[in-house]
Each structure stands twice: as structure tokens, then as C-alpha cells.
Amino acid sequence: MQVRNTSPMVKLSGSSLCFCSTLARKCVVPGPFLAKFSRLWYLNNVWRRDFHKTNIELHRLYGSLVRIAPNEFSVDDPEAIKTIYGHGTQFIKSPWYYASGHPTIPDLFTDRNARRHGALRRKVASLYSMTTLLHMEPCVEECVGIISERFREFSRSGSEFNLQHWLQCYAFDVIGLITVAKRFGFLDDGSDPHKLFPALHAYFTYCSHVGVYSEIHPILHKIMGYIRRGGSHLRNFTAEQIEKRKQALADVEGKPGTGDDFLGRICMTQQASAK
């Protein structure tokens, strides 16, 4: 027998039954009660800047698998690393990564398309080979020598210093030498000549919060572009360094794309693929 007219109450009851059934299956994984229904619980804990501590406590209470939002889980199991991150995995990056990059230009960190990500990774894989990394050792040794001298100066004068700050200065100058063949000047006197520290902090703050509700990232990204801070400042600085390095490479005997730094090698790869 065919029923032509269905009571609204029957439709509502059926919808409610389906919803409850689906919710029941999803709620098998333990976690905070509010995390079953909304990402607001997760956002609130990120906002309080203590989610890393809260997450450890959640795993202590509930075990290796914990719900932190609808359809989002935290895994604390070394055996699951290969399953989740291993080659050929069926898992894809969560939408959280989307807020860390340009809304329409995918990159190695933010791209959630596994095939496209693999193609991008293969193009630069040689930069991270053991041979290339060993070739970069002089860059590291140069910065080790400079920061060691700074530490000796502090020792001779008996001055206190912030070790975390100086190690960050060291990291930036090493990255500069490896990437664009020049230090950024952080180790000279411990200052931040390009205002990168506050920009980096603002960028990480943005990513960690907006990543929870990444669907609003395209709108906020446009707004942040006018403010010229955080990620916008970092991108502008990076673009400026790339242009300067490309010009320097082009001035070397009229042969652009020569150099042992990362950008120089990328330029050579780009030239080779264009021929």
C-alpha cells in the first residue's frame, strides 16, 4: 500500500530518530559533554591558552582517543602515527590547516588534497635530502659561532639574558642563511630588525583560533590583509626577500638561479622545468 500523505508529526519523529541514531553513533568516543554538539568548547579552551594542558588531562581521564568537537578527535597513541600519517594513508588533513595559508593558493602545509600535496612535495623533496642538509652545515656552524660569542659576552659581563629569545634569534638567522643565503641580523645584538617576532606571534594566534572555525578564514583573511600585521606582514617580508634574492642571483655573471641556498636551488629547478 502506498501512503500519499505523511503527517508532519511522523516526518518530525522520523527526522528526530535519524538524528538521535546518528548522534548516538558519534558519541561513542568519550570526551567533554559540550564537545559532542559544538566546536565552541574547543575554541574556548584554545582561547584560554591552556588547551595543551587540558588535552593531556582529557587523555588521562578518557584514554587514547578523546572527542574535542563534533567529528574531531585527539589521538594519543604512538602506534596510530603510521596509520594516520603514513604513506598511502586514507586520512586527510582536517579543515584546521586551511586557516594557516592563503584561502585560494594551496601550499605544502595547508593543502588538504593528498594528490596535489604529493606533487608539490616531490618538487622540493631534494632540498631535504641528507646530502643537501649536510651541505647546509656551514650555515648552521656560522650561526653557532655567533651565538656562542654572544653567550661569552654575557658570561664576561655577568649579565642576565633570555635564553628562549636568543635561541629564536639563532633560528631565524640560520633559516635566513639556508633559505636566501643571508642572515636577517637577529644575532648581531638580539634585536628584531624586521618586527618578525610579534608578527609570528599574531600569526600563530590567528591560526590556532580561526582554525577551529576555518570556514570564516576567507573573510578574515581579506580584513587582515589591510591591517598589515601577523600573517600579512610575514608574507610581505617573505615576498620582499624572494625578490631581493632573485635579483642577486640574476646579477651573478648574468646567470639567474645559481646558488646553494634553498631559493637558489628552487630557481634552478624552475629554470630547468621551463626549458
Residue pairs with C-beta under 8 A, 6 or more apart in sequence:
23 36
26 36
26 70
26 71
27 36
27 67
29 65
29 66
29 67
29 73
30 62
30 63
30 65
30 66
30 67
31 58
31 62
31 66
31 67
31 68
31 73
32 41
32 58
32 67
32 68
34 40
34 41
35 41
35 42
35 67
35 68
35 69
35 70
36 67
36 70
37 70
38 69
38 70
39 69
39 70
39 72
39 212
39 213
41 68
41 69
42 51
42 68
42 69
42 72
42 212
43 209
43 212
43 213
45 51
45 54
46 208
46 209
46 212
47 209
55 66
55 68
55 74
58 66
58 68
58 74
59 66
59 74
59 76
64 75
64 76
64 77
64 80
65 73
65 74
65 75
65 76
65 77
66 73
66 74
66 76
67 73
67 74
68 74
69 212
72 94
75 84
83 89
83 91
84 91
85 91
92 112
92 114
93 110
93 111
93 112
95 112
95 211
95 214
95 215
96 211
96 212
96 214
97 109
97 110
97 112
97 211
97 214
98 110
98 112
98 211
98 214
98 217
99 206
99 207
99 210
99 211
99 214
99 217
100 109
100 110
100 207
100 211
101 107
101 109
101 110
102 110
102 221
103 217
103 218
103 221
106 113
106 116
106 117
106 120
107 120
108 117
108 120
108 121
108 124
111 117
111 120
123 269
124 266
126 132
126 265
127 262
127 265
127 266
132 265
135 260
136 178
136 260
139 174
139 177
139 178
140 174
140 178
142 177
142 183
143 170
143 173
143 174
143 177
143 183
143 187
144 170
146 173
146 187
147 166
147 167
147 169
147 170
147 187
150 166
150 187
150 190
151 161
151 166
153 159
154 160
154 161
161 190
165 190
166 187
166 190
168 186
168 197
169 186
169 187
169 190
170 186
170 187
172 184
172 186
172 196
173 183
173 184
173 185
173 186
173 187
176 182
176 183
176 184
177 183
177 261
178 261
178 262
179 241
179 261
179 262
179 263
180 241
180 242
180 244
180 245
180 261
180 262
180 263
181 245
181 248
181 259
181 260
181 261
181 263
181 264
182 245
184 193
184 194
184 196
185 191
185 193
186 192
186 193
192 198
194 237
195 233
196 233
196 234
196 237
198 229
199 229
199 230
199 231
199 233
199 234
199 237
200 234
202 229
202 230
202 231
202 233
203 230
203 231
203 234
205 230
206 220
206 224
206 230
206 231
207 231
210 216
210 217
210 220
224 230
224 231
224 232
225 232
228 236
242 263
245 259
245 261
245 263
245 264
246 256
246 263
246 267
249 255
249 256
249 257
249 258
249 259
249 263
249 264
249 267
250 256
252 258
252 259
256 267
256 271
257 264
257 267
257 268
257 270
257 271
258 264
258 267
258 268
259 265
259 267
259 268
